[in-house]
Amino acid sequence: MKHYIRTFLPFAALAVALASCTEINDYPDGSIKFEDIFQSEIQTAGWLNNCYLPMTSASFGSAYGANRSFLDAATDNAHDVDDVEGGPISQWNNGLATISNNPLTALDKWEKYYEGIANCNILIHNIDNAYILEEGNRLRYRAEAFGLRAYYYLQLAKIYGGVPLILDQKDDSEYDYSKVRPASFSDVVRQIISDCREVLACDYVDWRSGSSDSDLMRINKAIASAIMSEAALYAASPLNNDGSISWADASEICKTSLDDCVRNGYALFTTAPSTSNNENLISNCAYDLLFQRKPDVNGTNDKETILGISQCNVWQYNTAPILSGHIRAGSCPSQELIDSYETIDGKLPILGYSDTDHLQPIINPEATLYDEADPYANRDPRLKSTVYYNGAHVHLLDNRPQPTIYTGEGSKYNASMTNILYTRTGYYLHKYFNITSSRTAQMDGYYRVYRLAELYLNYAEAANEASLAETAPNEAVDAVNTVRVRVGMPRLAYGMTKDEFRTRVRNERRVELAFEDHRFFDVRRWMLLAETGTVTGMRPVGETITKLAFNSNDDLDFDRDENGNFIPDPENGIEYRTCTGYQRYVVNHRTATTEKFLRCPVPGKEATALQSATGQKFQNPGW
């Protein structure tokens, strides 16, 4: 069985990948014996480096497959242009995954995560007798291994459900897999919580990881708290709730995790874009700027990020063909996502759809600020921060021409159903994109695995579900409002029913956490996957096209005469379009929305090997 769940990585790689994290040098030694590893402090630190490898090499954000797609494109939040190539996102959406071929290869990391778990198990077993001069380092290494093991088991559980709990690997000998048994989701989460509490109990692990970028991904108490919060929330959710971890349990854990992080210096990012580095010309609000800023390990400039891993590549692979070197439009936001953004008075403009094609929206009569002919006006600022829509400005940089995103027929950014350069839905991704990126300077923003806003929303959801009253608890409403206030959205009122608040907190997660890998798992744990098969787009209709004089007054706007009217310039002007309205259209009906797709398939060779060793079935239902 060792071939399928390996217990260690090649010794030549022991100290290379994360040496800076443990502040040691590289000491590759291909001939070292296992029994000698923990007799050397350097090699022990190198083993801990090995424990980190599955985390540091994981794919997040715009990294799902060679096309750099976002996982949101495998949900009703977006549609990817890899459909004309039969790419991995398209294969998944069309139900083509099998036990031997999961097209979401960046998500399907069974073997890699179990390698990390095995390395953590071995370190935990041997650390007490390892040769380490300072006892604080021993305790810290041990705690970090527990935190990493918790992280890997959470990823496995989110992807596959209940997975085998293997905790007793001690060395490089062949592991006896005949004793392995399937575990429930709750079993895995209880182990995750236990491991995280080992981190929290360690006096040599702080709430932040260090003082340099090399420590950015190092396990700390805030990361352990975030892992516990997410694990408890998932365990209590409808897909996974077997009664052993209740909503009350989840609410308590989520509350403690949130409070502990806040008490130890974490806070939502509220810094408005400044004139420094053209921030005010690239980002429209603090929420927008957060995803432009690189996380800093000590929280000096960004107190919200708990774990930030990778820089996104949006300018080339996931937005409009704005910059030279652009390759594909990538994961294009859907009309369903746009419909989830409230108007600025806090009203949901679209309450649902009266047809299966989503071409007949049910418009909220209370959303008086919503205009079907001008649907992007008066909307939650996070819409502008996340999506390029028809008529949106590309940027506000005063040293570049000021283009506008037009997606109508014949426009530069025209929607297309066959060309990978152009949007399928009438929308392009804006989140993470930086207009100053180029072939020689990657300036796009950064993906966050955990940030404080998620912990607020985790607690709000769990507290509402745990409440025995008919109305949502004020504390849950307050948690959501903390997130909303950051972008200037009105507070939700107290007194909503639990059902009403459930709708609002789920919508808040969709908007706040868009393109952060949450929607894929949220619709599954809520058992709403079957409702997410339709994806639509929007096109402008009744367009009038003119060319206008621009920027002769250096005011970043079209020139106007003394009466305030635009000045035409048919030969040298910049294109200006208006339209009389918009038309919805169907982009895709997905088939990967049946019950079996609630979980990814366990890789066939792993399930077969485990069944052969144990006589137990490890494959997920339907696969």
C-alpha positions in Angstrom: 0.0 0.0 0.0 3.0 2.3 0.4 2.8 3.0 -3.3 -0.6 4.7 -2.8 -0.2 6.7 0.4 3.5 7.3 0.8 5.1 7.9 4.2 7.9 10.3 3.2 9.4 12.2 0.4 12.9 11.6 -1.1 15.5 12.5 1.5 17.4 14.6 -1.0 14.6 17.1 -0.8 14.5 17.2 3.0 15.7 20.8 3.6 15.2 22.6 0.4 11.7 23.8 -0.2 10.9 25.7 3.0 14.3 26.2 4.5 13.7 29.9 5.0 10.6 29.1 7.0 12.7 27.4 9.7 15.7 29.6 9.1 18.1 26.8 8.2 20.3 26.2 5.1 19.9 23.5 2.5 21.5 20.2 3.5 20.5 17.6 0.9 21.8 14.2 1.8 20.5 11.4 -0.4 22.3 8.7 1.7 21.1 9.6 5.1 19.4 6.8 7.1 16.0 7.4 8.6 17.2 6.7 12.2 19.7 9.5 11.8 17.3 12.2 10.8 16.0 13.1 14.2 19.5 13.0 15.7 20.3 16.2 13.8 18.5 19.5 14.5 19.1 20.6 10.9 17.6 17.4 9.4 14.7 17.6 11.9 13.9 21.1 10.7 14.3 19.8 7.2 11.6 17.1 7.9 9.3 19.9 9.1 10.0 21.6 5.8 8.8 18.5 4.1 5.6 18.6 6.1 4.9 22.1 4.6 5.3 21.1 1.0 1.7 20.1 0.1 0.5 23.5 1.5 3.2 25.6 -0.2 2.8 23.8 -3.6 -1.0 23.8 -3.6 -3.0 25.5 -6.3 -5.4 28.3 -5.2 -7.1 31.2 -6.9 -6.4 31.4 -10.6 -4.5 28.1 -10.8 -6.9 25.3 -11.6 -5.3 23.6 -14.5 -2.9 24.9 -17.2 -5.4 27.6 -18.2 -5.2 29.2 -14.7 -9.0 29.0 -14.3 -10.8 29.9 -11.0 -12.7 27.2 -9.2 -15.7 29.5 -9.2 -16.0 28.6 -12.9 -17.1 25.2 -11.7 -20.0 26.9 -10.0 -22.9 29.2 -11.0 -20.6 32.2 -10.2 -18.8 32.0 -13.5 -18.2 30.2 -16.8 -14.8 29.5 -18.3 -13.8 29.9 -21.9 -12.1 26.6 -21.9 -15.4 25.2 -23.1 -14.3 25.5 -26.7 -11.1 23.5 -25.9 -12.8 20.8 -23.8 -10.7 22.1 -20.9 -10.8 20.8 -17.3 -13.5 23.2 -16.0 -15.7 22.3 -19.0 -15.1 18.6 -18.5 -16.1 18.9 -14.8 -19.2 21.0 -15.6 -20.3 18.5 -18.2 -20.1 15.6 -15.8 -17.0 13.9 -17.4 -15.1 13.3 -14.2 -14.3 9.6 -13.4 -12.5 7.8 -10.6 -9.5 7.6 -12.8 -9.7 11.1 -14.3 -10.8 14.1 -12.2 -10.3 17.1 -14.5 -10.0 19.4 -11.5 -6.4 18.1 -11.0 -5.4 21.1 -8.9 -8.2 20.2 -6.4 -7.7 16.4 -6.6 -4.7 16.1 -4.1 -5.5 12.9 -2.2 -2.0 11.5 -2.5 -0.2 14.8 -1.9 -2.2 15.6 1.2 -1.7 12.2 2.6 2.1 12.5 2.0 1.9 15.7 4.1 -0.1 13.9 6.8 2.4 11.0 6.9 5.3 13.4 7.3 3.5 15.2 10.1 2.7 11.9 11.9 6.3 10.9 11.8 7.5 14.2 13.1 4.9 14.2 15.9 6.0 10.7 16.9 9.7 11.4 16.9 10.0 15.0 18.0 10.1 14.3 21.8 13.3 12.3 21.4 14.8 14.4 18.6 18.1 16.2 19.1 17.0 19.8 19.5 19.0 22.3 21.6 16.2 24.7 22.5 13.1 23.1 24.0 11.0 26.0 22.5 11.9 24.9 19.0 10.9 21.3 19.8 7.5 22.4 21.0 7.0 24.8 18.1 7.9 22.2 15.5 5.5 19.8 17.2 2.7 22.3 17.2 3.3 23.3 13.5 3.0 19.6 12.5 -0.3 19.4 14.3 -1.5 22.5 12.6 -0.4 21.2 9.2 -2.1 17.9 9.7 -5.3 19.7 10.6 -5.1 21.8 7.5 -4.5 18.7 5.2 -7.4 16.8 6.8 -9.7 19.8 6.3 -8.9 20.0 2.6 -9.4 16.3 2.2 -12.7 16.3 4.0 -14.0 19.3 2.0 -13.1 17.6 -1.2 -13.9 13.9 -0.5 -16.0 13.9 2.7 -15.1 11.4 5.4 -11.6 10.1 4.7 -9.4 7.6 6.5 -7.9 8.9 9.7 -4.2 7.8 9.8 -2.4 9.1 12.8 0.2 6.5 13.8 2.9 6.4 11.2 6.2 6.4 13.1 9.0 5.8 10.6 9.8 4.8 7.0 8.6 1.2 7.4 5.8 -0.2 5.4 2.5 0.9 7.0 -0.1 -1.7 7.7 -3.1 -0.4 5.8 -5.3 -3.4 6.7 -6.2 -1.6 9.9 -7.4 1.6 8.2 -11.2 2.2 8.4 -13.5 4.7 6.8 -14.2 7.7 9.0 -17.2 10.0 9.1 -16.9 13.7 8.3 -17.5 14.5 12.0 -14.7 12.0 13.0 -12.3 13.9 10.8 -13.4 17.3 12.1 -13.1 16.2 15.7 -9.5 15.3 14.9 -8.9 18.6 13.2 -10.2 20.5 16.2 -8.0 18.4 18.5 -4.9 19.1 16.4 -5.7 22.8 16.2 -6.0 23.0 20.0 -2.5 21.6 20.2 -1.4 24.7 18.3 -3.4 27.0 20.5 -1.9 25.5 23.6 1.7 26.0 22.5 3.4 29.0 24.1 6.0 29.0 21.4 3.5 29.6 18.5 2.3 33.2 18.2 -0.8 34.7 16.5 1.4 35.9 13.7 4.1 33.8 12.1 7.2 36.1 12.1 8.6 39.2 10.7 9.6 38.3 7.1 7.9 37.1 4.0 9.6 33.7 4.4 7.3 33.1 7.4 4.1 34.1 5.6 2.7 30.5 5.3 4.0 29.3 8.7 1.4 27.8 11.0 0.3 30.2 13.7 -2.6 30.4 16.2 -4.8 32.5 13.9 -4.4 29.9 11.1 -5.4 27.1 13.6 -8.4 29.2 14.6 -9.5 29.7 11.0 -9.2 26.0 10.3 -11.3 25.1 13.4 -13.9 27.7 12.4 -14.3 26.4 8.9 -14.2 22.7 9.9 -16.9 23.2 12.6 -19.1 25.1 10.2 -18.8 22.4 7.5 -19.4 19.6 10.0 -22.7 21.2 11.2 -23.9 21.9 7.6 -26.7 19.8 6.1 -24.4 17.7 3.9 -22.2 16.6 6.8 -24.4 16.9 9.9 -24.8 13.5 11.6 -25.8 15.0 14.9 -22.4 14.6 16.6 -21.3 18.1 15.9 -24.3 20.4 16.3 -24.9 23.9 15.1 -24.5 25.0 18.8 -21.1 23.4 18.8 -20.2 25.1 15.6 -21.4 28.4 16.8 -19.3 28.2 20.0 -16.2 27.3 18.0 -16.7 29.9 15.4 -17.4 32.6 18.0 -14.2 31.6 20.0 -12.1 31.6 16.9 -13.4 35.0 15.7 -13.0 36.6 19.2 -9.5 35.2 19.7 -8.3 36.5 16.4 -9.8 40.0 17.0 -8.4 40.1 20.5 -5.0 39.3 19.1 -4.9 42.1 16.6 -6.8 40.9 13.5 -9.2 43.4 11.9 -11.0 44.0 8.6 -8.9 45.9 6.1 -10.4 49.4 5.9 -7.6 51.4 4.4 -8.9 53.6 1.5 -6.8 53.7 -1.7 -4.2 56.4 -1.5 -2.2 58.3 -4.1 0.8 56.0 -3.3 1.6 53.7 -6.2 -1.6 54.9 -8.0 -3.7 52.9 -5.6 -6.6 55.4 -5.8 -6.5 55.1 -9.6 -6.6 51.3 -9.6 -8.9 50.4 -6.7 -12.2 52.0 -5.9 -12.5 51.1 -2.2 -10.8 49.2 0.7 -12.3 45.9 -0.3 -10.8 46.3 -3.8 -7.5 47.4 -2.5 -7.2 44.4 -0.1 -6.8 42.1 -3.1 -4.2 44.3 -4.7 -2.0 44.3 -1.6 0.4 41.6 -0.9 -0.3 40.1 2.6 2.3 41.1 5.2 3.4 38.6 7.8 3.3 40.9 10.8 -0.1 42.6 9.9 1.3 46.1 9.8 -0.6 47.0 6.6 -3.1 44.2 6.4 -4.6 43.0 9.6 -7.3 41.0 7.9 -5.4 38.2 6.1 -4.8 35.1 8.2 -3.3 32.9 5.5 -2.3 34.3 2.1 -0.5 32.1 -0.3 -0.3 32.9 -4.0 -0.3 35.8 -6.4 -3.0 35.6 -9.1 -2.4 35.9 -12.8 -5.6 37.6 -14.0 -4.2 40.0 -16.6 -3.1 37.2 -18.9 -5.6 34.4 -18.1 -8.8 35.7 -16.5 -10.0 39.1 -17.8 -10.6 41.2 -20.9 -7.9 41.6 -23.6 -6.7 44.9 -22.2 -2.9 44.4 -22.0 -0.4 43.2 -24.5 0.4 39.5 -23.7 -3.2 38.7 -22.8 -4.0 35.0 -23.5 -7.6 34.2 -22.6 -10.7 35.7 -20.9 -10.7 32.8 -18.5 -13.3 32.5 -15.8 -16.1 35.0 -16.7 -18.5 36.1 -14.0 -22.1 34.9 -14.5 -25.4 36.9 -14.5 -26.4 34.8 -11.5 -23.5 36.3 -9.6 -24.3 39.8 -10.7 -27.9 39.3 -9.6 -26.7 38.6 -6.1 -25.3 42.1 -5.6 -27.8 44.3 -3.7 -28.7 47.8 -4.5 -27.0 50.4 -2.3 -30.1 50.7 -0.1 -29.7 47.0 0.9 -32.4 45.4 -1.2 -31.9 42.2 -3.2 -33.0 43.2 -6.7 -33.5 39.7 -8.0 -35.4 37.2 -5.8 -35.1 34.3 -8.2 -36.3 33.2 -11.6 -39.6 32.1 -13.0 -38.1 29.8 -15.6 -35.4 27.1 -15.7 -33.3 29.1 -18.2 -33.1 32.1 -15.8 -34.3 34.5 -18.5 -37.2 35.7 -16.5 -35.9 37.2 -13.3 -38.3 37.8 -10.4 -37.6 41.5 -9.6 -38.0 42.6 -6.0 -40.7 45.3 -6.0 -39.0 46.9 -2.9 -35.7 47.3 -4.9 -36.8 50.7 -6.3 -33.2 51.7 -7.1 -32.8 48.8 -9.5 -33.3 49.7 -13.2 -33.4 46.9 -15.8 -32.3 49.4 -18.4 -29.3 50.4 -16.3 -28.7 47.4 -14.1 -25.2 48.2 -12.8 -26.1 51.6 -11.3 -26.7 51.9 -7.6 -25.3 48.5 -6.7 -23.1 47.2 -3.9 -19.6 48.6 -4.4 -18.2 45.0 -4.4 -19.8 44.5 -7.8 -17.5 47.2 -9.3 -14.5 45.7 -7.4 -15.1 42.2 -8.7 -16.6 42.5 -12.2 -16.0 44.4 -15.4 -19.5 45.0 -16.9 -20.6 46.8 -20.0 -19.8 50.5 -19.5 -17.3 49.9 -16.7 -14.0 51.9 -16.8 -10.9 49.7 -17.1 -8.9 52.0 -14.8 -8.4 55.6 -13.8 -4.6 55.9 -14.5 -3.8 59.4 -15.7 -0.8 58.2 -17.7 -2.8 55.8 -20.0 -5.8 56.2 -22.3 -9.1 55.7 -20.5 -10.8 52.7 -22.2 -14.3 51.5 -21.3 -15.4 47.9 -21.3 -18.1 47.6 -24.0 -19.3 44.1 -24.6 -21.9 44.8 -27.4 -21.7 43.5 -30.9 -18.6 44.7 -32.8 -16.9 46.2 -29.7 -13.3 45.6 -28.7 -14.5 43.4 -25.8 -17.4 41.8 -27.6 -18.8 38.7 -26.0 -18.1 35.5 -28.0 -19.2 31.9 -27.6 -16.2 30.6 -29.6 -13.2 32.7 -29.0 -11.1 32.2 -25.8 -10.0 35.9 -25.8 -13.5 37.1 -25.1 -16.1 36.7 -22.4 -18.9 34.1 -22.7 -21.2 35.9 -20.3 -20.8 39.6 -21.1 -18.6 40.0 -18.0 -14.9 39.9 -17.2 -13.2 39.5 -13.9 -11.9 42.6 -12.2 -10.9 41.3 -8.8 -7.1 40.8 -8.4 -6.4 42.6 -11.8 -3.9 45.4 -11.8 -3.7 47.5 -15.0 0.1 48.0 -14.5 0.8 44.3 -15.0 2.9 43.4 -18.0 5.0 40.7 -19.5 8.0 41.9 -17.5 6.1 42.9 -14.3 3.4 40.8 -12.7 1.5 43.2 -10.5 -1.8 41.4 -10.0 -3.2 40.9 -6.6 -3.0 38.1 -4.1 -5.3 35.2 -3.1 -6.2 34.7 0.6 -6.9 31.2 1.9 -8.3 32.5 5.2 -9.2 36.1 6.2 -11.1 37.6 9.0 -14.2 38.4 7.0 -14.8 34.7 6.5 -14.7 34.1 10.2 -17.4 36.8 10.8 -19.6 35.1 8.2 -18.9 31.6 9.6 -20.0 32.7 13.0 -23.1 34.6 11.7 -24.3 31.5 9.8 -23.6 29.1 12.7 -25.2 31.3 15.3 -28.3 31.7 13.3 -28.7 28.0 12.7 -28.0 27.3 16.4 -30.6 29.7 17.7 -33.8 28.2 19.2 -35.7 31.5 18.6 -37.7 32.2 15.5 -35.7 35.3 14.7 -32.0 35.6 13.9 -29.8 36.4 16.9 -28.7 40.0 17.1 -25.1 38.8 17.4 -25.3 37.0 14.1 -26.7 40.1 12.4 -24.0 42.2 13.9 -21.3 39.8 12.5 -22.7 40.2 9.0 -23.0 44.0 9.4 -19.4 44.3 10.4 -18.5 43.0 6.9 -21.1 45.1 5.2 -20.1 48.4 6.8 -16.6 48.0 5.5 -18.0 48.7 1.9 -20.6 51.2 2.9 -23.6 48.9 2.6 -26.5 49.5 5.0 -26.8 47.3 8.1 -29.2 44.4 8.1 -32.1 45.1 10.5 -32.7 43.1 13.6 -35.8 41.0 13.8 -35.5 39.0 10.6 -36.7 35.4 10.7 -34.1 32.7 10.7 -35.0 31.7 7.2 -34.8 35.3 6.0 -31.4 35.8 7.6 -30.2 32.4 6.2 -30.9 33.8 2.7 -29.0 37.0 3.5 -25.9 35.4 5.1 -25.6 32.9 2.2 -25.9 35.8 -0.3 -23.3 37.8 1.7 -20.8 34.9 1.5 -21.4 34.7 -2.3 -20.7 38.4 -2.8 -17.9 38.9 -0.2 -16.0 35.7 -1.0 -16.5 35.6 -4.8 -13.6 34.0 -6.6 -12.0 32.9 -3.4 -12.8 29.1 -3.8 -15.8 29.1 -1.3 -18.8 28.9 -3.6 -17.8 25.4 -4.9 -18.0 24.0 -1.3 -20.8 26.2 0.0 -23.5 25.0 -2.4 -22.5 21.5 -1.6 -22.6 21.7 2.1 -25.9 23.6 1.9 -27.2 20.8 -0.4 -28.1 23.3 -3.1 -25.9 22.0 -5.9 -28.9 20.8 -7.9 -30.1 24.5 -8.1 -26.8 25.7 -9.7 -26.8 24.1 -13.2 -27.9 27.1 -15.2 -25.5 29.9 -16.1 -26.6 33.0 -18.1 -25.0 36.1 -19.5 -26.2 39.6 -20.4 -25.8 41.6 -23.6 -26.6 45.3 -24.3 -29.3 46.0 -26.9 -30.3 49.1 -28.8 -26.8 50.5 -28.9 -25.8 53.9 -30.3 -22.1 54.2 -31.2 -20.3 57.5 -31.5 -16.7 58.7 -31.2 -16.0 61.6 -28.8 -13.1 63.9 -28.1 -11.4 62.8 -24.9 -8.9 64.1 -22.4 -7.8 67.3 -24.1 -8.5 69.0 -20.8 -6.6 66.3 -18.9 -9.5 65.5 -16.7 -9.8 61.8 -17.5 -13.2 62.3 -19.1 -14.8 63.0 -22.5 -14.6 66.6 -23.5 -17.8 68.7 -23.3 -18.8 72.1 -24.7 -19.9 75.1 -22.7 -23.4 73.6 -22.4 -22.1 70.3 -21.0 -22.6 68.3 -24.2 -20.1 65.7 -25.5 -17.9 66.9 -28.4 -17.9 64.5 -31.3 -14.6 63.5 -32.9 -15.4 61.0 -35.7 -11.8 60.5 -36.8 -9.6 60.5 -33.7 -12.2 60.2 -30.9 -12.7 57.3 -28.4 -15.6 55.0 -28.9 -18.6 55.9 -26.7 -21.6 53.6 -26.6 -25.1 53.8 -25.0 -27.8 51.3 -25.1 -31.6 51.2 -24.5 -31.5 48.0 -22.4 -30.1 44.5 -21.8 -31.0 41.0 -22.7 -30.3 37.8 -20.8 -29.1 34.7 -22.6 -28.3 31.2 -21.7 -24.6 30.3 -21.6 -24.6 26.8 -20.3 -26.7 24.1 -18.6 -24.4 22.0 -16.4 -24.8 18.3 -15.7 -22.4 18.0 -12.8 -25.2 18.9 -10.4 -26.5 15.5 -9.4 -26.1 14.0 -6.0 -22.8 12.2 -6.7 -21.1 15.5 -7.5 -21.5 16.6 -3.9 -18.2 14.9 -3.3 -15.2 14.4 -5.6 -14.4 10.8 -6.4 -11.7 9.2 -4.4 -8.9 8.4 -6.9 -9.6 4.9 -8.2 -6.2 3.4 -7.4 -6.4 4.7 -3.8 -10.0 3.4 -3.2 -9.1 0.0 -4.8 -5.9 -0.4 -2.8 -7.6 0.4 0.4 -10.5 -1.9 -0.3 -8.1 -4.7 -1.2 -6.2 -4.2 2.1 -9.2 -3.8 4.4 -12.3 -5.3 2.7 -14.0 -1.9 3.3 -15.4 0.4 0.7 -13.8 3.8 0.5 -15.3 5.2 -2.7 -17.9 7.9 -2.5 -21.5 7.2 -3.5 -22.3 7.2 -7.2 -18.7 6.9 -8.4 
